[in-house]
Amino acid sequence: MNGAESLVRTLVEGGVEVCFTNPGTSEMHFVAALDRVEGMRCVLFLFEGGATGAADGYARMADKPASTLLHLGPGLANGLANLHNAKKARTPVVNIVGEHATYHREYNAPLTSDIEGLAHPMSSWVRTGMSATEIGSDGAAAIAAARTAPGQVATLILPANTAWDPGAGPAPVPPIPERARAGDDAIAAAVKALQSGEPVLLHLGDRAVRGEGRVIADRIARKTGARLMAMTSNARIDRGAGTVLIERLPYPIDQGIDALKGFRHIILIGATPPVGFFAYPGKPSLLAPEGSTTITLATPEEDQIDALERLAEAVAAPPAEPVAVGPRPKLPTSGPLDQDTIGQVLGALIPEGAVICDESITTGRNFFALTQDAAPHTWLQLSGGSIGLGIPMATGAAVACPDRKVINLQADGSGLYTVQALWTQAREHLDVVTLVWSNRSYAILRAELTNVGALNPGPKALGMLSLDDPAIDWVSLARGFGVAGRRVETLPDFIEAFQHALASKGPHLIEVAL
Protein backbone atom coordinates (compact mmCIF):
# COMPACT_ATOMS: atom_id res chain seq x y z
CA MET A 1 0.00 0.00 0.00
CA ASN A 2 1.51 3.33 -1.02
CA GLY A 3 1.03 6.69 0.71
CA ALA A 4 -1.81 7.73 -1.58
CA GLU A 5 -3.86 4.63 -0.78
CA SER A 6 -3.10 5.08 2.93
CA LEU A 7 -4.46 8.62 2.69
CA VAL A 8 -7.60 7.67 0.74
CA ARG A 9 -8.38 4.85 3.18
CA THR A 10 -7.87 7.26 6.08
CA LEU A 11 -10.31 9.70 4.52
CA VAL A 12 -13.00 7.08 3.90
CA GLU A 13 -12.66 5.53 7.37
CA GLY A 14 -12.80 9.07 8.80
CA GLY A 15 -16.17 9.77 7.14
CA VAL A 16 -14.88 11.74 4.14
CA GLU A 17 -16.72 10.03 1.30
CA VAL A 18 -16.67 12.54 -1.58
CA CYS A 19 -13.72 14.10 -3.40
CA PHE A 20 -14.36 17.17 -5.58
CA THR A 21 -11.42 17.41 -7.92
CA ASN A 22 -9.49 18.75 -10.88
CA PRO A 23 -6.22 16.81 -10.62
CA GLY A 24 -2.91 16.99 -12.47
CA THR A 25 0.31 15.02 -12.85
CA SER A 26 1.43 15.31 -9.23
CA GLU A 27 -1.86 13.83 -8.01
CA MET A 28 -2.00 10.77 -10.28
CA HIS A 29 -1.14 8.27 -7.54
CA PHE A 30 -4.02 9.64 -5.44
CA VAL A 31 -6.27 9.33 -8.52
CA ALA A 32 -5.13 5.74 -9.08
CA ALA A 33 -5.76 4.90 -5.42
CA LEU A 34 -9.40 5.91 -5.80
CA ASP A 35 -10.00 2.76 -7.88
CA ARG A 36 -8.51 0.55 -5.15
CA VAL A 37 -10.57 1.96 -2.29
CA GLU A 38 -14.33 1.48 -2.01
CA GLY A 39 -16.44 4.25 -0.54
CA MET A 40 -14.98 7.41 -2.10
CA ARG A 41 -17.13 9.18 -4.71
CA CYS A 42 -15.10 11.29 -7.15
CA VAL A 43 -16.69 14.36 -8.77
CA LEU A 44 -14.76 16.08 -11.56
CA PHE A 45 -14.88 19.83 -12.20
CA LEU A 46 -13.51 21.78 -15.14
CA PHE A 47 -12.23 24.55 -12.85
CA GLU A 48 -10.88 24.38 -9.33
CA GLY A 49 -13.21 27.13 -8.08
CA GLY A 50 -16.06 24.77 -8.87
CA ALA A 51 -14.51 22.00 -6.78
CA THR A 52 -13.91 24.20 -3.73
CA GLY A 53 -17.39 25.78 -3.97
CA ALA A 54 -18.97 22.33 -4.22
CA ALA A 55 -17.07 21.17 -1.14
CA ASP A 56 -18.60 24.13 0.70
CA GLY A 57 -22.17 23.35 -0.42
CA TYR A 58 -21.77 19.64 0.30
CA ALA A 59 -20.53 20.11 3.87
CA ARG A 60 -23.23 22.67 4.71
CA MET A 61 -25.87 20.05 3.91
CA ALA A 62 -24.05 16.86 4.97
CA ASP A 63 -22.73 18.33 8.24
CA LYS A 64 -19.38 16.67 7.52
CA PRO A 65 -16.45 17.48 5.27
CA ALA A 66 -15.74 16.40 1.74
CA SER A 67 -12.24 16.56 0.31
CA THR A 68 -10.93 18.46 -2.64
CA LEU A 69 -7.99 17.45 -4.82
CA LEU A 70 -6.25 20.39 -6.50
CA HIS A 71 -3.17 20.62 -8.72
CA LEU A 72 -0.23 22.40 -7.13
CA GLY A 73 -0.14 26.10 -6.29
CA PRO A 74 -1.90 27.40 -9.42
CA GLY A 75 -4.75 24.94 -8.92
CA LEU A 76 -5.09 26.07 -5.33
CA ALA A 77 -5.01 29.70 -6.47
CA ASN A 78 -7.90 29.00 -8.84
CA GLY A 79 -9.91 27.62 -5.92
CA LEU A 80 -9.08 30.24 -3.29
CA ALA A 81 -12.09 32.52 -3.80
CA ASN A 82 -14.53 29.80 -2.83
CA LEU A 83 -12.27 28.59 -0.03
CA HIS A 84 -12.60 32.16 1.28
CA ASN A 85 -16.40 31.71 1.21
CA ALA A 86 -16.07 28.36 2.97
CA LYS A 87 -13.89 29.88 5.68
CA LYS A 88 -16.37 32.70 6.28
CA ALA A 89 -19.23 30.16 6.37
CA ARG A 90 -17.21 28.08 8.86
CA THR A 91 -17.55 25.07 6.59
CA PRO A 92 -15.49 21.92 7.24
CA VAL A 93 -13.34 21.12 4.19
CA VAL A 94 -10.36 18.77 3.81
CA ASN A 95 -8.51 20.63 1.07
CA ILE A 96 -5.83 18.41 -0.51
CA VAL A 97 -3.30 20.09 -2.79
CA GLY A 98 -0.70 18.22 -4.79
CA GLU A 99 2.94 19.26 -4.68
CA HIS A 100 6.20 18.37 -6.42
CA ALA A 101 8.17 15.56 -4.84
CA THR A 102 10.09 16.81 -1.80
CA TYR A 103 13.44 16.39 -3.56
CA HIS A 104 12.23 18.13 -6.76
CA ARG A 105 11.15 21.45 -5.25
CA GLU A 106 14.69 22.83 -5.00
CA TYR A 107 15.00 22.87 -8.80
CA ASN A 108 12.27 25.50 -9.24
CA ALA A 109 10.36 23.73 -12.00
CA PRO A 110 7.73 25.87 -13.81
CA LEU A 111 4.86 24.94 -11.47
CA THR A 112 6.84 25.39 -8.25
CA SER A 113 5.24 27.90 -5.87
CA ASP A 114 4.77 28.70 -2.19
CA ILE A 115 1.70 26.54 -1.61
CA GLU A 116 1.70 27.03 2.14
CA GLY A 117 1.85 30.80 1.62
CA LEU A 118 -1.15 30.60 -0.71
CA ALA A 119 -3.09 28.30 1.61
CA HIS A 120 -2.74 30.07 4.95
CA PRO A 121 -5.05 33.08 4.38
CA MET A 122 -8.03 30.87 3.45
CA SER A 123 -7.28 27.95 5.79
CA SER A 124 -7.37 27.54 9.53
CA TRP A 125 -4.96 24.56 9.43
CA VAL A 126 -2.13 23.89 6.96
CA ARG A 127 0.36 21.03 6.84
CA THR A 128 2.78 19.73 4.21
CA GLY A 129 3.26 15.97 4.22
CA MET A 130 6.90 14.91 4.59
CA SER A 131 6.80 11.11 4.21
CA ALA A 132 4.55 8.39 2.83
CA THR A 133 4.57 6.57 6.16
CA GLU A 134 3.10 9.61 7.90
CA ILE A 135 0.70 10.88 5.23
CA GLY A 136 -2.19 8.81 6.59
CA SER A 137 -1.73 10.40 10.01
CA ASP A 138 -1.52 13.81 8.34
CA GLY A 139 -4.85 13.11 6.66
CA ALA A 140 -6.40 12.05 9.96
CA ALA A 141 -5.19 15.28 11.56
CA ALA A 142 -6.70 17.25 8.65
CA ILE A 143 -10.08 15.60 9.22
CA ALA A 144 -9.97 16.42 12.92
CA ALA A 145 -9.02 20.03 12.17
CA ALA A 146 -11.80 20.42 9.60
CA ARG A 147 -14.39 19.05 12.02
CA THR A 148 -13.27 21.19 14.96
CA ALA A 149 -16.13 23.56 15.80
CA PRO A 150 -17.51 25.57 14.20
CA GLY A 151 -15.89 24.05 11.08
CA GLN A 152 -12.63 24.87 9.33
CA VAL A 153 -10.79 24.64 6.02
CA ALA A 154 -7.89 22.24 6.61
CA THR A 155 -5.31 22.20 3.81
CA LEU A 156 -3.07 19.15 3.44
CA ILE A 157 -0.26 19.52 0.90
CA LEU A 158 0.63 16.19 -0.73
CA PRO A 159 4.14 15.94 -2.28
CA ALA A 160 4.17 13.40 -5.09
CA ASN A 161 6.68 11.05 -3.44
CA THR A 162 4.61 10.88 -0.24
CA ALA A 163 1.89 9.47 -2.49
CA TRP A 164 3.94 6.94 -4.46
CA ASP A 165 6.35 5.69 -1.77
CA PRO A 166 5.27 2.78 0.49
CA GLY A 167 2.76 3.91 3.11
CA ALA A 168 1.81 2.72 6.57
CA GLY A 169 -1.90 2.14 5.98
CA PRO A 170 -4.88 4.16 7.22
CA ALA A 171 -4.64 6.15 10.44
CA PRO A 172 -7.38 6.74 13.01
CA VAL A 173 -8.85 10.22 13.34
CA PRO A 174 -7.96 11.88 16.66
CA PRO A 175 -10.86 12.78 18.98
CA ILE A 176 -12.77 15.86 17.84
CA PRO A 177 -12.77 18.58 20.51
CA GLU A 178 -16.21 19.31 21.92
CA ARG A 179 -17.53 22.86 21.71
CA ALA A 180 -16.68 24.89 24.79
CA ARG A 181 -19.53 26.04 27.02
CA ALA A 182 -20.34 29.71 27.29
CA GLY A 183 -19.14 31.23 30.55
CA ASP A 184 -21.48 31.94 33.45
CA ASP A 185 -20.54 35.61 33.23
CA ALA A 186 -21.85 35.73 29.65
CA ILE A 187 -25.17 34.19 30.77
CA ALA A 188 -25.41 36.70 33.63
CA ALA A 189 -24.71 39.66 31.32
CA ALA A 190 -27.40 38.51 28.88
CA VAL A 191 -29.94 38.00 31.69
CA LYS A 192 -29.22 41.49 33.03
CA ALA A 193 -29.81 43.02 29.59
CA LEU A 194 -33.02 41.05 29.05
CA GLN A 195 -34.36 42.13 32.44
CA SER A 196 -33.35 45.79 32.03
CA GLY A 197 -36.62 46.84 30.43
CA GLU A 198 -34.63 48.27 27.50
CA PRO A 199 -34.94 47.06 23.87
CA VAL A 200 -32.84 43.94 23.26
CA LEU A 201 -31.90 42.15 20.04
CA LEU A 202 -30.92 38.48 19.96
CA HIS A 203 -28.56 38.42 16.96
CA LEU A 204 -28.26 34.84 15.73
CA GLY A 205 -25.85 32.90 13.56
CA ASP A 206 -24.33 29.43 13.06
CA ARG A 207 -26.32 26.74 14.96
CA ALA A 208 -28.58 29.36 16.53
CA VAL A 209 -30.41 29.92 13.22
CA ARG A 210 -31.03 26.23 12.66
CA GLY A 211 -34.19 24.54 13.94
CA GLU A 212 -33.49 23.86 17.61
CA GLY A 213 -31.61 27.10 18.21
CA ARG A 214 -34.34 29.26 16.77
CA VAL A 215 -37.01 27.51 18.83
CA ILE A 216 -35.16 28.21 22.08
CA ALA A 217 -34.41 31.79 21.03
CA ASP A 218 -38.11 32.28 20.29
CA ARG A 219 -38.99 31.08 23.79
CA ILE A 220 -36.63 33.66 25.26
CA ALA A 221 -38.04 36.39 23.02
CA ARG A 222 -41.65 35.58 23.97
CA LYS A 223 -40.77 35.80 27.65
CA THR A 224 -38.64 38.94 27.54
CA GLY A 225 -39.90 40.93 24.56
CA ALA A 226 -36.53 40.70 22.78
CA ARG A 227 -36.40 40.67 18.98
CA LEU A 228 -34.76 37.98 16.85
CA MET A 229 -32.59 38.75 13.85
CA ALA A 230 -30.14 36.62 11.86
CA MET A 231 -26.91 37.88 10.40
CA THR A 232 -26.95 39.31 6.87
CA SER A 233 -25.21 36.23 5.48
CA ASN A 234 -25.73 32.77 6.95
CA ALA A 235 -24.24 29.46 5.94
CA ARG A 236 -27.55 27.63 6.42
CA ILE A 237 -31.03 28.43 7.71
CA ASP A 238 -33.83 25.85 7.89
CA ARG A 239 -37.05 27.78 7.36
CA GLY A 240 -40.51 27.94 5.77
CA ALA A 241 -44.04 27.20 6.97
CA GLY A 242 -44.20 26.06 10.59
CA THR A 243 -40.77 27.44 11.56
CA VAL A 244 -39.96 30.40 13.79
CA LEU A 245 -40.00 33.61 11.76
CA ILE A 246 -36.63 35.32 11.70
CA GLU A 247 -35.54 38.33 9.70
CA ARG A 248 -32.03 38.97 8.40
CA LEU A 249 -30.04 42.13 8.99
CA PRO A 250 -30.36 43.99 5.65
CA TYR A 251 -27.29 44.24 3.41
CA PRO A 252 -27.56 47.93 2.37
CA ILE A 253 -25.81 49.93 5.06
CA ASP A 254 -28.55 52.53 5.54
CA GLN A 255 -31.17 49.82 5.92
CA GLY A 256 -28.92 47.91 8.32
CA ILE A 257 -28.40 50.96 10.52
CA ASP A 258 -32.14 51.65 10.49
CA ALA A 259 -32.94 48.01 11.43
CA LEU A 260 -30.76 48.25 14.55
CA LYS A 261 -31.67 51.72 15.72
CA GLY A 262 -33.44 51.80 19.05
CA PHE A 263 -31.81 48.65 20.46
CA ARG A 264 -29.90 49.29 23.69
CA HIS A 265 -28.46 45.78 23.93
CA ILE A 266 -27.38 43.38 21.17
CA ILE A 267 -26.76 39.81 22.34
CA LEU A 268 -24.65 37.71 19.96
CA ILE A 269 -25.39 33.97 19.79
CA GLY A 270 -23.22 32.30 17.16
CA ALA A 271 -23.05 35.63 15.38
CA THR A 272 -20.39 38.27 14.91
CA PRO A 273 -20.96 41.99 15.61
CA PRO A 274 -22.97 43.64 12.82
CA VAL A 275 -20.67 45.64 10.53
CA GLY A 276 -20.99 47.27 7.14
CA PHE A 277 -20.11 45.05 4.20
CA PHE A 278 -17.87 47.87 2.96
CA ALA A 279 -16.69 51.24 4.21
CA TYR A 280 -18.65 54.24 2.91
CA PRO A 281 -17.70 57.90 3.20
CA GLY A 282 -19.36 59.50 6.24
CA LYS A 283 -20.99 56.25 7.44
CA PRO A 284 -20.02 54.02 10.36
CA SER A 285 -18.34 50.65 10.09
CA LEU A 286 -20.11 49.30 13.19
CA LEU A 287 -23.87 49.26 12.72
CA ALA A 288 -24.94 48.99 16.37
CA PRO A 289 -26.48 52.24 17.67
CA GLU A 290 -24.10 54.58 19.45
CA GLY A 291 -24.27 54.02 23.19
CA SER A 292 -25.65 50.48 22.92
CA THR A 293 -23.92 47.48 24.46
CA THR A 294 -22.93 44.31 22.62
CA ILE A 295 -22.85 41.10 24.67
CA THR A 296 -21.36 37.85 23.37
CA LEU A 297 -23.43 35.03 24.84
CA ALA A 298 -21.78 32.32 22.70
CA THR A 299 -19.22 32.63 19.94
CA PRO A 300 -19.48 30.56 16.75
CA GLU A 301 -16.92 28.21 18.29
CA GLU A 302 -18.94 27.69 21.47
CA ASP A 303 -22.01 25.57 22.18
CA GLN A 304 -24.82 27.95 21.28
CA ILE A 305 -27.63 25.47 21.97
CA ASP A 306 -26.40 24.88 25.50
CA ALA A 307 -26.03 28.65 26.03
CA LEU A 308 -29.56 29.30 24.78
CA GLU A 309 -30.98 26.56 27.01
CA ARG A 310 -29.22 28.01 30.06
CA LEU A 311 -30.41 31.50 29.18
CA ALA A 312 -33.97 30.27 28.69
CA GLU A 313 -33.90 28.63 32.11
CA ALA A 314 -32.44 31.76 33.71
CA VAL A 315 -35.27 33.97 32.43
CA ALA A 316 -37.95 31.31 33.03
CA ALA A 317 -38.87 31.15 29.34
CA PRO A 318 -42.10 29.26 28.58
CA PRO A 319 -42.15 25.95 26.73
CA ALA A 320 -42.01 25.94 22.95
CA GLU A 321 -45.28 26.48 21.13
CA PRO A 322 -46.21 25.18 17.69
CA VAL A 323 -45.81 27.86 15.04
CA ALA A 324 -49.08 28.58 13.25
CA VAL A 325 -48.99 27.50 9.62
CA GLY A 326 -50.65 30.05 7.40
CA PRO A 327 -51.87 29.51 3.86
CA ARG A 328 -49.20 28.84 1.28
CA PRO A 329 -48.45 31.92 -0.86
CA LYS A 330 -50.49 32.04 -4.03
CA LEU A 331 -49.11 32.23 -7.53
CA PRO A 332 -49.48 35.71 -9.03
CA THR A 333 -51.98 35.67 -11.86
CA SER A 334 -50.80 38.80 -13.65
CA GLY A 335 -48.18 41.48 -13.62
CA PRO A 336 -44.66 42.09 -14.91
CA LEU A 337 -41.80 39.66 -14.55
CA ASP A 338 -39.90 41.46 -11.81
CA GLN A 339 -38.34 40.94 -8.38
CA ASP A 340 -41.66 40.99 -6.53
CA THR A 341 -43.56 38.58 -8.77
CA ILE A 342 -40.57 36.24 -8.94
CA GLY A 343 -40.47 36.18 -5.13
CA GLN A 344 -44.18 35.35 -5.06
CA VAL A 345 -43.66 32.49 -7.52
CA LEU A 346 -40.83 31.11 -5.40
CA GLY A 347 -42.99 31.32 -2.28
CA ALA A 348 -45.77 29.42 -4.00
CA LEU A 349 -43.73 26.75 -5.78
CA ILE A 350 -40.70 25.89 -3.61
CA PRO A 351 -41.23 22.18 -2.91
CA GLU A 352 -41.03 20.74 0.58
CA GLY A 353 -37.48 19.81 1.50
CA ALA A 354 -35.90 21.93 -1.22
CA VAL A 355 -32.40 23.36 -0.79
CA ILE A 356 -32.15 26.98 -1.92
CA CYS A 357 -28.65 28.16 -2.91
CA ASP A 358 -28.89 31.93 -3.03
CA GLU A 359 -26.46 34.06 -5.03
CA SER A 360 -29.12 36.45 -6.24
CA ILE A 361 -27.19 39.59 -5.20
CA THR A 362 -29.39 42.57 -6.20
CA THR A 363 -32.43 40.84 -7.70
CA GLY A 364 -33.10 38.64 -4.69
CA ARG A 365 -33.10 41.20 -1.89
CA ASN A 366 -36.81 40.60 -1.17
CA PHE A 367 -36.93 36.86 -1.86
CA PHE A 368 -36.23 35.89 1.75
CA ALA A 369 -39.28 37.70 3.12
CA LEU A 370 -41.54 36.53 0.29
CA THR A 371 -40.67 32.86 0.88
CA GLN A 372 -41.09 32.69 4.66
CA ASP A 373 -44.41 30.85 4.33
CA ALA A 374 -43.27 28.55 1.53
CA ALA A 375 -43.07 24.81 2.16
CA PRO A 376 -40.31 23.93 4.67
CA HIS A 377 -36.90 24.25 3.03
CA THR A 378 -33.22 25.03 3.67
CA TRP A 379 -31.58 28.28 2.55
CA LEU A 380 -27.83 28.59 1.88
CA GLN A 381 -26.23 32.00 1.31
CA LEU A 382 -23.06 33.52 -0.04
CA SER A 383 -21.31 33.98 3.30
CA GLY A 384 -17.96 35.39 2.23
CA GLY A 385 -19.04 37.84 -0.46
CA SER A 386 -16.72 36.36 -3.10
CA ILE A 387 -18.99 35.89 -6.10
CA GLY A 388 -18.99 32.73 -8.16
CA LEU A 389 -20.22 30.38 -5.43
CA GLY A 390 -23.85 29.77 -6.47
CA ILE A 391 -23.57 27.14 -9.20
CA PRO A 392 -20.83 25.10 -7.46
CA MET A 393 -22.57 25.37 -4.08
CA ALA A 394 -25.77 24.01 -5.62
CA THR A 395 -23.75 21.21 -7.22
CA GLY A 396 -22.24 20.18 -3.89
CA ALA A 397 -25.58 20.43 -2.09
CA ALA A 398 -27.15 18.14 -4.70
CA VAL A 399 -24.38 15.56 -4.20
CA ALA A 400 -25.03 15.67 -0.44
CA CYS A 401 -28.85 15.48 -0.78
CA PRO A 402 -29.79 13.45 -3.87
CA ASP A 403 -33.38 13.10 -2.62
CA ARG A 404 -33.96 16.87 -2.32
CA LYS A 405 -34.61 19.35 -5.12
CA VAL A 406 -31.89 22.00 -5.25
CA ILE A 407 -32.80 25.47 -6.54
CA ASN A 408 -30.00 27.89 -7.40
CA LEU A 409 -31.05 31.56 -7.35
CA GLN A 410 -28.29 32.97 -9.50
CA ALA A 411 -27.23 36.46 -10.56
CA ASP A 412 -25.95 36.43 -14.13
CA GLY A 413 -22.69 38.30 -13.56
CA SER A 414 -21.53 36.15 -10.65
CA GLY A 415 -22.73 32.96 -12.34
CA LEU A 416 -20.25 33.50 -15.16
CA TYR A 417 -17.32 33.09 -12.77
CA THR A 418 -17.95 29.35 -12.38
CA VAL A 419 -20.46 28.49 -15.11
CA GLN A 420 -18.37 25.40 -15.95
CA ALA A 421 -19.91 23.67 -12.92
CA LEU A 422 -23.06 23.15 -15.01
CA TRP A 423 -21.11 20.46 -16.86
CA THR A 424 -20.54 18.62 -13.59
CA GLN A 425 -24.27 18.79 -12.85
CA ALA A 426 -24.95 17.15 -16.21
CA ARG A 427 -22.18 14.55 -15.82
CA GLU A 428 -23.45 13.56 -12.36
CA HIS A 429 -27.17 13.79 -13.29
CA LEU A 430 -27.81 16.14 -10.36
CA ASP A 431 -31.31 17.40 -9.60
CA VAL A 432 -30.65 21.16 -9.74
CA VAL A 433 -32.77 23.98 -11.15
CA THR A 434 -30.69 27.08 -11.89
CA LEU A 435 -32.67 30.32 -12.18
CA VAL A 436 -30.50 33.02 -13.75
CA TRP A 437 -31.60 36.61 -13.19
CA SER A 438 -30.53 38.03 -16.52
CA ASN A 439 -30.32 41.81 -16.17
CA ARG A 440 -27.09 41.72 -18.20
CA SER A 441 -25.19 43.89 -15.78
CA TYR A 442 -23.35 44.01 -12.48
CA ALA A 443 -26.43 45.75 -11.12
CA ILE A 444 -25.22 45.95 -7.54
CA LEU A 445 -22.22 48.02 -8.61
CA ARG A 446 -24.40 50.67 -10.20
CA ALA A 447 -25.86 51.39 -6.78
CA GLU A 448 -22.43 51.18 -5.15
CA LEU A 449 -21.13 53.96 -7.40
CA THR A 450 -23.51 56.29 -5.60
CA ASN A 451 -22.99 54.74 -2.17
CA VAL A 452 -19.25 55.35 -2.20
CA GLY A 453 -19.64 58.87 -3.57
CA ALA A 454 -18.38 58.18 -7.10
CA LEU A 455 -20.85 60.58 -8.74
CA ASN A 456 -21.56 61.37 -12.40
CA PRO A 457 -20.12 58.18 -13.91
CA GLY A 458 -19.32 58.41 -17.60
CA PRO A 459 -19.41 55.86 -20.42
CA LYS A 460 -16.14 54.17 -19.37
CA ALA A 461 -17.35 53.58 -15.82
CA LEU A 462 -20.79 52.41 -16.89
CA GLY A 463 -19.25 50.17 -19.53
CA MET A 464 -17.41 48.28 -16.78
CA LEU A 465 -20.79 47.36 -15.24
CA SER A 466 -22.60 46.20 -18.38
CA LEU A 467 -22.85 42.64 -19.74
CA ASP A 468 -24.93 43.36 -22.85
CA ASP A 469 -22.29 44.09 -25.51
CA PRO A 470 -22.46 41.36 -26.61
CA ALA A 471 -25.36 39.84 -24.71
CA ILE A 472 -24.59 36.50 -23.08
CA ASP A 473 -26.75 33.61 -24.27
CA TRP A 474 -27.32 31.53 -21.14
CA VAL A 475 -29.46 28.97 -22.92
CA SER A 476 -26.67 28.16 -25.37
CA LEU A 477 -24.16 28.04 -22.51
CA ALA A 478 -26.34 25.59 -20.58
CA ARG A 479 -26.94 23.36 -23.57
CA GLY A 480 -23.23 23.42 -24.41
CA PHE A 481 -22.52 21.99 -20.97
CA GLY A 482 -25.24 19.35 -21.31
CA VAL A 483 -27.97 21.08 -19.26
CA ALA A 484 -31.48 21.71 -20.57
CA GLY A 485 -31.94 25.47 -20.95
CA ARG A 486 -34.79 27.89 -21.63
CA ARG A 487 -35.19 31.69 -21.67
CA VAL A 488 -38.40 33.31 -20.39
CA GLU A 489 -39.51 36.91 -20.73
CA THR A 490 -43.02 36.91 -19.24
CA LEU A 491 -44.49 35.90 -15.89
CA PRO A 492 -46.71 33.08 -17.30
CA ASP A 493 -43.75 31.63 -19.19
CA PHE A 494 -41.60 31.73 -16.06
CA ILE A 495 -44.25 29.96 -14.01
CA GLU A 496 -44.70 27.25 -16.65
CA ALA A 497 -40.95 26.72 -17.12
CA PHE A 498 -40.28 26.59 -13.38
CA GLN A 499 -43.11 24.12 -12.78
CA HIS A 500 -41.77 21.90 -15.56
CA ALA A 501 -38.22 21.97 -14.15
CA LEU A 502 -39.48 21.18 -10.65
CA ALA A 503 -41.45 18.22 -11.96
CA SER A 504 -38.46 16.83 -13.90
CA LYS A 505 -35.33 15.11 -12.66
CA GLY A 506 -31.86 16.24 -13.59
CA PRO A 507 -30.31 19.66 -14.16
CA HIS A 508 -32.26 22.51 -15.76
CA LEU A 509 -31.45 26.18 -16.32
CA ILE A 510 -33.97 28.97 -16.85
CA GLU A 511 -32.71 32.36 -17.99
CA VAL A 512 -35.16 34.93 -16.58
CA ALA A 513 -35.04 38.13 -18.61
CA LEU A 514 -35.25 41.23 -16.39
Secondary structure, DSSP 8 states (H G I E B T S, - for coil): -BHHHHHHHHHHHTT--EEEEE--GGGHHHHHHHTTSTT-EEEE-SSHHHHHHHHHHHHHHHSS-EEEEE-HHHHHHHHHHHHHHHHHHT--EEEEEEE--TTTGGG--TT---HHHHHGGG-SEEEE---TTTHHHHHHHHHHHHHSTT--EEEEEEEHHHHHSB-----------------HHHHHHHHHHHTSSS-EEEEE-GGGGSHHHHHHHHHHHHHH--EEEE-SS-S-EEESTTS---EE--SSHHHHHHHHTT-SEEEEES----B-SS--TTS-SB-S-TT-EEEEEE-TTS-HHHHHHHHHHHTT-----------------SS-SSHHHHHHHHHHH--TT-EEEEE-TTTTTTHHHHTTTSSSEEEEE--S--SS-HHHHHHHHHHH-TTS-EEEEEEHHHHTTSTTHHHHHHHTT--EEEEEEE-SB-HHHHHHHHHTT--S--HHHHHTTB-BTTB--HHHHHHHTT-EEEEE-SHHHHHHHHHHHHHS-S-EEEEEE-
